[in-house]
């Protein structure tokens, strides 16, 4: 069935994409490995080492491999947006944008030039096709499920993608890699943002955005410290504020509550203040998978950050096509710039949108 079908696998140099490529070959596909270079600045990504692992893995399982450089596209489509969001005081999620704009964009087009019938990745996610429509769903391994990061994919993108790890749990992936003696079998999973790598986040960001120090204040306006720039802080953050030893307070930890861009003030509180919790949010634009629902108001489940348990919500599709999501229970530190991703009771991803506004 798959004998004359070609699939191009996005090879990252990690164990997941390594095993994904092997499984596809076992299924009879003509498999090609393709390694993407998305960042070229020294001292950040481990691209050179990762590509060496890709070479070793592809040679071990007997498939051809290539590399392609998308550094310019990544900078224009992902990194510049990343910086713009931080300037606005938001906390962006570049992984979601990278999937939409690079891995399932230029990568997909390049794969077609190589003769691909499909592309594949090592993502833990599931594709379901029914009545000509393509649905995105949670993987079997719910602990590793990455459908959250794929919430912006379109029907055209989903049509050509395969997720070989959709029904396999991570320990089994490691086991397969070990049996094959792949160089990636014990390699640690990558964490954090590629272009920052092992460097200090604040030091990295200030090379691109000028520091704008200001006051750290409480809700009632008391100045309790100084911040280096609002962009360095996220809602709910409790470390690195530099005010833990303040004598006057109640002894509880300090948390970031809000950012006042006009006054350049970081607003904090001690303890789990009610102001840290919200009841609803809006997304200005929302990507529906596979299509916009007919009902303008409906109930489902949502995640507002990766690894968060599903939260019961009510969704309202507004006249301007934006979406309002009302939470059954108030949520902590819902952050503009991150994504609200919706699911039905069966784990089907309904889509997602960037959080624009949060309501108390």
N, C-alpha and C positions, 0 to 999 in steps of 0.2 A: 504493500500500500504506500509506504513512504520511500520506496527504493529510488524513484526518480525525482524526489523532492529535495530541494536544497534549503538548508536553514543556516543563517548566519547568527552566531552566538556572540553576544556582548561579553567579552572576557575581561575581567577586572584584575586577574591575578589572585583572586580569592578562591576559597574552597567551594563556594556555592556555584559560581559560574563554571568552575572546573568540572564538577559532577554533572551539572546541567548539560554540558557539551558531551560528556561520556554517555549519559542516558539517551540522548538524542541519536547518537551513533548506534547504540544498541537497538534502537527502534527502527533502524534502517535508513535514516536520513543521510544525505550527503551534507556533512557538517563542516562549516568554515568558522574559525575563530577570528574575531575582530577586536583589537584592543584600541581603546580611545584615549588620546592624550587631550585632556581638557584644561590643563594648567601648566605653564612652563617656567614660572618664577622659581629661582633656586631656593632650596630650604623648606619647601612646602610639601607637595605631593611626593609620594614614593614611586613615581611613574616608572623610573628606570628599573628599579628592583622588581616592581610588579610585572613589567613586560618580560623580564627574564623568567619569572614564574609561568607566565602565559606560554612562552616558548617551550619550557620544560614539560608543561602539562599537555600541550598540543602534540608534541613529539611522542610523549608517552602513550597517548590514546590514538595516535595516528591520524591527525587531521591537519590541514593546512592552516596557516595563520597569517594575519596582516595587522598593521597598525594604521591608524588614521588620526590626523591632528585636527582637533576642533577647538583649539585654544582661543582663536579669534571669535568664533561663534559663541563660545562659553562666556567670554568676557563681555560681549555685546548683549547677549540674551539673558544671562543669569547674573553675572557679577555686578554689572552696572545697576541692575534692578535691586540687587542685594544692598548696595551702597545707598541707593535712593531711599529705600525703606528705612534704613538706619538713620538717615538724615531727618526723616519724618517722625522719628521716635518709636517706630515699630520694630518688631523682632521677626525678620523674614525667615522663610524656610527654603533655602536654595535647593534642597534635594527634590522637592516637588517640582520646582521650575526646571531643574536639570532633566528630569524624566520627560517632561512635556516638550521642552525646547531642544534637547540634545539627543538623549538616548532613543527617543521615539520620534525624532525630527530628522536632522541631518544623518544620523546613524541609519535610520530606516531607509532613507533615500540612497545612501551609499551601498547598503545591503542589496537593494534592488539592482544596482549596477553590477554587483557581483553575481547576479542571477538568482537571488534569494526568492523562494516561495514564501518563506516565513523568516522572522527574526525571533530570537529567544534570549532570555536573560536569566540570571540566577535569583530573581526575586521570588519571595514566598508569597504567591498570590495565585488566584485561579481565574481562568476565563471560561465562561459558559456561553455557548451559542445556541440560540433557540429562535425559531421562526425568522431567521435572517438577521437577528439582532445579537450583539455581543455584550455580555454582562461581565463585570468585574466582581469577584467574590473573595472572601477570606480564604487563606490557605488552610490545609489540614493542621499544620503546626501554628496554632493561634498565638503561641509565645513569640514566634518569629514573623508572623504575618506582616506584610509590607504593603497591603492594599491602600493604606492611608497615604503613602507617598505617590500612589498612582492615580489619585483622584481626578487629575486633570486630563486624562487620556480621552481621545475622541474615538468614535466608531471606526474611522479609517485606520487609526493607530492600533486599536485592539484587534482589528480584522486579521492582521498579519503576525500577531505575536503569539508565542508559545511560552508557557511557564512550566518547565519540566519538573520543578520542585513542588508543584501545587499539592500533591498528595503524599509528600515525604517529610518526615520530621528531621530536625537538624542533627540529632545524634546519628541517625541512619546515613545522612549525607557524609558526616565525618567517617563513619565506618566504611562506606564505599570508597572514599578517597584513600583511606589507610590500606585497604585491601589491594588497591591499584598502585600503592606506593607513590602517590602523587606528591609533589613537593609542597603542595598547599594543604595537605591533610591536617596538619597541626597549626597552620597559620592562623593567627588571631583575626577575628572579625574587625573590619575597619570601623572606626567610630569618629564622630565629629565631622567637620567640614574639610573636604580635601585640600582646598587652597590655603587653609590655615595650618594644617598638619599638627606638628608637635609644638608649635610656637604659642606664646602667650597671646590670647585673643585681643586683649586691649592694645598690646604693642603692635599687633598686626593692623588693627583697625585704624590706629592713629597715623599710620603711614599713608592712608588714603583719605581720611577725614580729619580736619583740624579739631583739636580738643577745645571744648567750650565749657570750662569749669563754672560751677554755680553752687547755689545753696541746697542743702538737704534740710527739709522742713517737715514738721508734723502737720496733721490736718488742721490744727488750730493756729498754724503759722509760726510756731517756735522753731528757730534755727538750731539744728542739732549737729551740723557738720557741713562739709563741702564735698561736692562730687566733681569728677574729672570731665564729665560730659554725659548727657542723658543717654546717648547711644550705647554706653557700656553697661547699661543695667536693664534687667527684664522684670516684668511684674511678678511679684511673689518672691523675688530674690532675697536671700537672707545672709549671704556671705559676701565679704569684700566691701562692705559699706563703710568700714572704718569708724563706726560709732558705737561699737559694742560696749565700750568701757564708760559710757556717759553716766555720770554719777546720779543725775536726777531721774529717772525713769523707774519703771516697776520691776526691772531685772529680767524681763522677758526679751526674747530675740527681736531684733528690728527686721521689718519686712518692707520691700518696695511696694507701695500702693498704686501710685500714679506718676505720670510725668506731665508737668506743666510746661509746654513748649514756649509759650509766650513769655513766661517769667524765667524760663530756664531753671526750674526748680524740680528737684526729686522729692516726691512726697512719700513719707515713711510712717510706720506705726509700730508699736511694740505689741507682740502677740498676734493671734489670728483675728485681725480686725474685720468687722463686717464689710468695710469698704473694699476688702480684697476679693469679696465674692460678688458675683453678678447673676442676674436672672435671665438675661437674653442677649442676643447679638444679631447683627445684620452683616450680610455679605453682599457687596455691590453687584458682583457678577458671580454666577454659579455655573459650574460645568455639570450637566446632568448626564448620567450614564444609564441607559442608552439614549433617553430622551426626556424632555420635561414632562412631569406627571400631569395628568388631566385634572386631578383634584388640586384646588388652590390652597387647601389646608388639610394636613394629614399628620398622623403620628408615626414616629419611627425612633431610631437610636442615632446617637452622634458621638464622635470623638473630637476633641478640641486640641489634642496633642497626641503624638505617637505613644503607644503603650497604655493610654488611658482606657480603663474599662468603659464599655458602651454606656451612654447616659440616655435615659428616656427623655424625649423632647416632642414639642409640637412645632411643625413647620408651616409657615405661611409664605406663599409666593406672591410678592407684591406686584403692583401694576407696572412698575418700571423694570420688571424681571429680576429685581434684587430679592433676597430671601431673608426672612426674619425667623430666627430659631429661639423658641422659648423653652427654658429648662424646667423639668419637673422639680428638680432640686437645685438650689443655687450652686454655682460652680466656682472653684477657686482659681484665680489668676488666669482667666481667659484673656489671651493676648492678641491685640491687633497685629496683623502681618503673618500670623500662623493660619492654619487652615481648619475650617469646620468641615468634617466629612460625615456623611449620612449613610446609614445602613438599615436594611430591613431586618425582620426577625430571623431570617435565614442566612444572614451574613452577606447578602448581596449589597455591594456598594452602589448607592444611588447617585453619588457624585460628591463634589466638594467645592468650596469657595473660600477665598481669602477673607479672614475676619476683618471687617472695616470698623465697626463700632460696637462697643459693649455697654450694656445697660445695668444699672444698679439693681 
